[in-house]
Amino acid sequence: MENRENQELIRVEKTGGNTRGVAVTALLLAIGVILRLVSPSVAGITPNWLIAMYCLAILIVRPGLKQSAGIGLVAGVVCMATSKAIFPYANLISEPVGAVACALVTGLTGRLKLFGLTLQPAVSTFIGTLASGFVFITATKVVMSIPMQVYLYGMLPVVLTVGAVNCAVAQVLYFPAVRLLAGKPAAIAKEEKV
């Protein structure tokens, strides 16, 4: 009897989860866009709120790799439209790469904990931000013929700094976002079983 109830629960989550997942993802991306537009830069560095928000969406909704790439592509289009970078088209490549990297790491870091607190949001977002940033600056360097010194000492430290800021943002916002947006999604249910 219990097995049948579990099968029905899984079926309901799969059929109803798509709409909820799309809504959660859209809301988080919209928040990321707004924060991206209004956030001032500090010492020339602005946190990439959109990356932090799509990483949160991936952590909460747990989409597949194709869906994660789609989330990244949408984020890339928005980043391109709102970018202050010299080569904004690189966002169309970098954001899908960052989203897929986040999804892959999310699948691998499920049991990574420190003092009973999951570090999955921080690690997944940090790796996703680094993947996105590295692809972005490398594409920009190649297309715009930027000198290697500028790439290594000007652009790479910015990617590392934004990665650190994004991982802190995602770690802090993860549990409130889960409680507010998803109730108790698969991400939390899996952590409680472990």
C-alpha positions in Angstrom: 0.0 0.0 0.0 2.8 2.4 0.9 4.6 1.7 -2.4 1.4 2.6 -4.3 1.1 5.9 -2.4 4.7 6.7 -3.2 4.2 6.0 -6.8 1.1 8.3 -6.9 3.1 11.0 -5.1 5.9 10.8 -7.6 3.4 10.9 -10.5 1.7 14.0 -9.0 5.1 15.7 -8.5 6.0 15.0 -12.1 2.8 16.3 -13.6 2.3 19.3 -11.3 6.0 20.1 -10.9 6.6 21.5 -14.4 4.3 24.5 -14.0 5.5 25.2 -10.5 9.1 24.9 -11.7 8.6 27.3 -14.6 6.9 29.8 -12.3 9.7 29.5 -9.7 12.4 29.9 -12.4 10.7 32.8 -14.0 10.3 34.6 -10.7 13.9 34.1 -9.7 15.1 35.2 -13.1 12.9 38.4 -12.9 14.4 39.1 -9.4 17.9 38.7 -10.9 17.2 41.1 -13.7 15.8 43.7 -11.4 18.8 43.4 -9.0 21.2 43.5 -12.0 19.7 46.7 -13.3 19.6 48.6 -9.9 22.8 47.3 -8.2 25.7 49.7 -8.2 29.2 48.4 -8.8 31.6 48.4 -5.8 35.2 49.0 -6.8 34.3 48.3 -10.4 32.7 44.9 -9.6 29.0 44.2 -9.7 27.6 40.9 -8.4 26.0 39.0 -11.2 22.6 38.6 -9.6 21.2 36.8 -12.6 23.7 33.9 -12.2 23.0 33.7 -8.5 19.2 33.6 -9.2 19.4 31.0 -12.0 21.6 28.8 -9.8 19.0 29.1 -7.0 16.3 28.1 -9.6 18.3 25.1 -10.6 18.9 24.1 -7.0 15.3 24.4 -6.1 13.6 23.0 -9.2 16.2 20.4 -10.1 15.8 20.5 -13.9 17.6 18.2 -16.3 20.6 19.3 -18.3 18.6 20.4 -21.3 16.2 22.5 -19.2 19.2 23.9 -17.3 20.8 24.9 -20.6 17.5 26.6 -21.6 17.4 28.5 -18.3 21.0 29.6 -19.0 20.1 30.7 -22.6 17.2 32.8 -21.3 19.6 34.3 -18.7 22.1 34.9 -21.5 19.7 36.8 -23.7 18.7 39.0 -20.7 22.4 39.5 -19.7 23.2 40.4 -23.3 20.4 43.0 -23.4 21.5 44.6 -20.0 25.3 44.1 -20.3 27.8 46.9 -19.9 30.6 44.6 -21.3 32.5 45.3 -24.5 31.3 42.0 -26.0 27.8 41.2 -24.6 27.2 38.4 -27.1 29.5 36.2 -25.1 26.6 35.9 -22.6 24.8 33.6 -25.2 27.5 31.0 -24.7 28.6 31.6 -21.1 25.3 31.5 -19.3 24.1 28.1 -20.7 27.6 26.7 -19.8 27.3 28.1 -16.3 23.7 26.8 -15.8 24.7 23.3 -17.0 27.8 23.4 -14.8 25.6 24.3 -11.8 23.2 21.5 -12.6 26.0 19.0 -12.9 27.6 20.1 -9.6 24.2 20.1 -7.9 23.8 16.5 -8.7 27.3 15.6 -7.3 27.3 17.7 -4.1 24.1 16.5 -2.5 25.7 15.2 0.7 28.3 17.9 1.1 27.6 19.3 4.6 29.4 21.3 7.3 28.0 21.2 10.8 24.7 19.8 9.4 24.3 22.6 6.9 24.3 21.8 3.2 27.0 23.5 1.2 25.4 22.6 -2.1 24.1 26.1 -2.9 27.5 27.7 -2.3 29.5 25.1 -4.2 27.1 24.8 -7.1 26.8 28.5 -7.5 30.5 29.1 -7.2 31.3 26.5 -9.9 28.5 27.7 -12.1 29.7 31.3 -11.8 33.3 30.3 -12.5 32.3 28.3 -15.6 30.1 31.1 -16.9 32.7 33.8 -16.2 35.6 31.9 -17.6 33.8 31.2 -20.8 32.7 34.9 -21.0 36.1 36.4 -20.5 37.8 33.8 -22.8 35.3 34.5 -25.6 35.7 38.2 -25.0 39.5 37.9 -25.1 39.6 36.0 -28.3 37.0 38.1 -30.2 38.3 41.5 -29.0 42.0 40.5 -29.1 42.6 41.5 -25.4 46.2 41.2 -24.2 47.0 38.2 -22.0 48.1 40.5 -19.1 44.6 42.2 -19.0 43.0 38.7 -19.2 45.0 37.3 -16.3 45.3 40.3 -14.0 42.3 42.3 -14.9 39.5 39.9 -15.9 40.2 36.7 -14.1 40.3 38.2 -10.6 36.9 39.8 -11.3 35.4 36.4 -12.2 36.8 34.9 -9.0 35.5 37.8 -6.9 32.0 37.6 -8.5 32.1 33.8 -7.9 32.8 34.3 -4.2 30.0 36.9 -3.9 27.5 34.8 -5.8 28.3 31.7 -3.7 27.6 33.7 -0.5 24.4 35.1 -1.9 23.1 31.7 -3.0 24.0 30.1 0.4 22.2 32.8 2.3 19.1 32.9 0.1 18.7 29.2 -0.5 16.7 28.1 2.5 14.4 31.2 2.6 13.8 30.8 -1.2 13.0 27.1 -0.8 10.5 27.8 2.0 8.9 30.7 0.2 8.8 29.5 -3.4 8.6 25.7 -3.2 7.4 24.7 0.2 9.3 21.5 0.5 10.7 20.5 -2.9 12.7 17.4 -3.8 15.9 19.3 -2.8 14.9 19.6 0.8 13.1 16.2 1.0 16.3 14.5 -0.2 18.4 16.3 2.4 16.0 15.3 5.2 16.2 11.6 4.3 20.0 11.6 4.5 
